[in-house]
Amino acid sequence: MNEFLVSYLDAIDERLLEYLDDDDELRLDVVQRLRFYTSALLAGSITPDHIVEDWPDWFQLVPAFVAAYGSEELKQAEVASEFLEAVEEHEYVSLNGAVRSYLRALESWLDMYPGMRTSEE
C-alpha cells in the first residue's frame, strides 16, 4: 500500500485516486499511458498543448509518479527542466536539452515500473 501516493494525489484532486489499483499503486495501464505521452513528446509527434487538451491529468500524475517511484536524480531533473511549471503557467514550452533529458529519464523510469511492482509483491 502506497500511503504517500494516496496522500499526494488526494491533496491535488480526489478524482486522481481513480488511477490507483487495489494496492493504492498506479495501475499498469496508467503508467503505460504516461509512457506513451512521454515518448510522443520526445518524438515530436505531440506537443504539451495536445496533452493538456487530451489528458490533462498527465501533468499531475507525472510528478506523482516521480515523487513516489523516482530517484533523487529524476526529481532533480524534473525541477531543473522547469517543464511542468512552464506548462502550468501556460508559457511556451521548448523541448530544450534539460526538458529532453528529463523526459528521457522519466521514460526509463516508466519502463521500469512493471518490474518495481513485481519485486514489491
C-alpha positions in Angstrom: 0.0 0.0 0.0 1.4 3.4 -1.0 0.1 5.8 1.5 2.4 8.5 0.2 0.9 8.3 -3.3 -2.7 8.3 -2.0 -2.0 11.4 0.1 -0.1 13.1 -2.7 -2.9 12.6 -5.3 -5.7 13.3 -2.8 -4.1 16.6 -2.0 -4.2 17.6 -5.6 -7.6 16.3 -6.6 -9.6 13.4 -5.1 -10.6 12.1 -8.6 -6.9 11.3 -9.3 -7.3 8.4 -6.9 -9.2 6.6 -9.7 -5.8 5.9 -11.3 -4.8 3.7 -8.4 -5.3 -0.1 -8.1 -6.4 -2.1 -5.1 -3.0 -1.8 -3.6 -3.0 2.0 -3.9 -0.3 1.9 -6.6 -0.6 3.4 -10.0 -2.4 1.0 -12.3 -0.1 -0.5 -15.0 -2.3 0.8 -17.8 -2.0 4.3 -16.4 1.8 4.1 -16.3 1.8 2.7 -19.9 -0.3 5.8 -20.9 2.1 8.1 -19.1 4.9 6.4 -21.1 3.0 6.8 -24.4 2.6 10.5 -23.9 6.2 10.9 -22.7 7.6 9.1 -25.8 5.3 11.0 -28.1 6.6 14.3 -26.7 10.2 13.2 -27.2 9.4 12.0 -30.7 7.8 15.4 -31.5 4.6 13.8 -32.6 2.6 15.7 -30.0 3.1 19.0 -28.1 2.4 19.7 -24.4 -0.7 21.6 -25.6 -2.0 18.4 -27.1 -1.6 16.6 -23.8 -3.3 19.5 -22.0 -6.3 19.0 -24.3 -6.3 15.2 -24.5 -5.3 14.1 -21.0 -4.5 17.0 -18.6 -4.1 14.6 -15.7 -0.7 13.6 -17.2 0.6 16.8 -15.7 -0.5 15.8 -12.2 0.3 12.1 -12.5 3.9 12.5 -13.8 5.1 14.4 -10.7 3.2 12.0 -8.5 5.0 9.1 -10.2 8.3 10.8 -9.9 7.7 11.6 -6.2 6.5 8.1 -5.4 8.9 6.0 -7.5 11.6 8.1 -9.0 15.2 8.5 -7.9 16.6 11.7 -6.4 18.3 12.4 -9.8 15.0 12.1 -11.6 13.4 14.5 -9.1 16.2 17.0 -9.6 15.9 16.7 -13.4 12.2 17.4 -13.1 12.9 20.6 -11.1 15.8 21.7 -13.3 13.8 21.2 -16.5 11.1 23.7 -15.4 8.9 21.8 -17.9 5.9 21.2 -15.7 5.9 24.8 -14.2 6.0 26.3 -17.7 3.0 24.3 -18.8 1.2 25.1 -15.7 1.8 28.8 -16.3 0.6 28.5 -19.9 4.0 29.6 -21.1 5.6 28.5 -24.4 7.4 25.2 -23.7 10.5 24.4 -25.7 11.8 20.9 -25.5 15.3 22.1 -24.8 18.1 19.9 -23.6 17.1 19.9 -19.9 13.5 19.0 -20.8 14.6 16.3 -23.2 16.9 14.9 -20.6 14.2 14.9 -18.0 11.7 13.2 -20.4 14.2 10.5 -21.4 14.9 9.8 -17.7 11.2 9.7 -17.0 10.7 7.4 -19.9 13.3 5.0 -18.5 11.7 5.0 -15.0 8.2 4.4 -16.5 9.7 1.4 -18.3 11.0 0.1 -15.0 7.6 0.3 -13.3 6.3 -3.2 -14.0 9.5 -4.6 -12.6 9.2 -2.4 -9.5 5.7 -3.7 -8.9 6.7 -7.4 -9.4 9.6 -7.1 -7.0 7.5 -5.4 -4.3 4.8 -8.0 -4.3 
